[in-house]
Amino acid sequence: MTIHVGNLSPATSLSELRGCFEIFGKVSDVTISAFTVCGVARGCGQVEMLLDDHAQAAISGLQSKTLDGNLLKVTKG
């Protein structure tokens, strides 16, 4: 299952993001992209998890958690 992660800090690394999700199960892929909104750099990413139940647990467990000072927005992608 693909999970969308919004509001990532520019300081967040792939390994940090992967580590947050691996607590809930096996992660097959992680990507981070950056875009600009109103002149402010904001990041988003996608995490691919192999099992849907692990992905659902990660979505519930990480929604509105803080990573590198930002509140994550985690949704099914």
C-alpha positions in Angstrom: 0.0 0.0 0.0 1.2 3.5 -0.8 1.1 6.0 2.0 1.3 9.8 1.4 3.3 11.8 4.0 2.8 15.5 4.0 4.3 18.4 5.9 7.8 16.9 6.0 10.6 19.2 7.2 13.4 19.9 4.7 15.7 18.4 7.2 14.0 15.0 7.2 16.1 12.3 5.5 15.0 9.1 3.7 16.4 7.0 6.5 14.6 8.9 9.2 11.3 8.6 7.3 11.8 4.9 6.7 12.7 4.4 10.4 9.3 5.9 11.5 7.4 3.5 9.3 9.5 0.4 9.9 8.3 0.3 13.5 4.9 -0.8 12.0 6.2 -3.3 9.4 8.3 -3.9 6.3 8.8 -0.9 4.1 9.6 -1.6 0.4 10.2 2.0 -0.8 10.5 5.6 0.4 10.6 8.8 -1.6 10.8 12.4 -0.6 10.0 15.3 -2.9 10.0 19.0 -2.3 7.7 21.7 -3.6 7.1 25.4 -2.9 3.9 26.8 -1.5 3.7 30.6 -1.2 7.4 30.9 -1.3 7.9 28.4 1.6 9.6 25.1 0.9 7.5 22.2 2.1 8.1 18.5 1.7 6.1 15.5 1.0 6.9 11.9 0.5 5.5 8.5 -0.2 6.1 5.2 1.7 5.3 1.9 0.2 4.5 -0.9 2.7 4.0 -4.5 1.7 1.1 -5.4 4.0 -2.1 -3.4 4.1 -2.6 -4.0 7.9 0.9 -2.7 8.7 0.2 0.3 6.5 -3.1 1.1 8.2 -1.4 0.8 11.6 1.3 3.2 10.4 -1.2 5.7 9.1 -3.1 5.6 12.5 0.1 5.6 14.6 1.9 8.4 12.8 -0.9 10.8 11.9 -0.1 14.2 13.6 3.1 13.0 15.1 6.1 15.3 15.1 9.2 14.6 13.0 12.0 17.1 12.8 9.7 19.8 14.3 6.8 19.3 11.8 3.4 17.6 12.4 3.0 14.8 9.8 0.0 14.5 7.7 -0.3 10.8 6.9 -2.9 9.4 4.5 -3.5 6.4 2.2 -2.0 7.3 -1.1 
